[in-house]
Amino acid sequence: MLRKQDLDPSAGSANLHVLPAGCPEADRMLLFRDRLRTHPGDRELYAETKRALARQEWKYLQNYADAKTEVVERILKRARPNRTS
């Protein structure tokens, strides 16, 4: 993962994930992206989760990422074809 972050609030930032072809994580990320694009309720749930977490202070960025895991997994479960629930 590559990060571009400028401390100037007016500057843009970006995260770029680079994965090898056929990597299961790439499929997972695309499934999540597509779900958010097509399901406003899940998109708002994820956005509100991120907003709430952004209001907290994190010693390590990974702790923020870990805190989103439960919501991400719930959204992915709904996104997977042939789910049982």
Secondary structure as UniProt FT lines:
FT   STRAND          2..4
FT   TURN            9..10
FT   STRAND          14..16
FT   TURN            21..22
FT   HELIX           24..38
FT   HELIX           40..54
FT   HELIX           61..67
FT   HELIX           69..79
FT   TURN            81..82
//
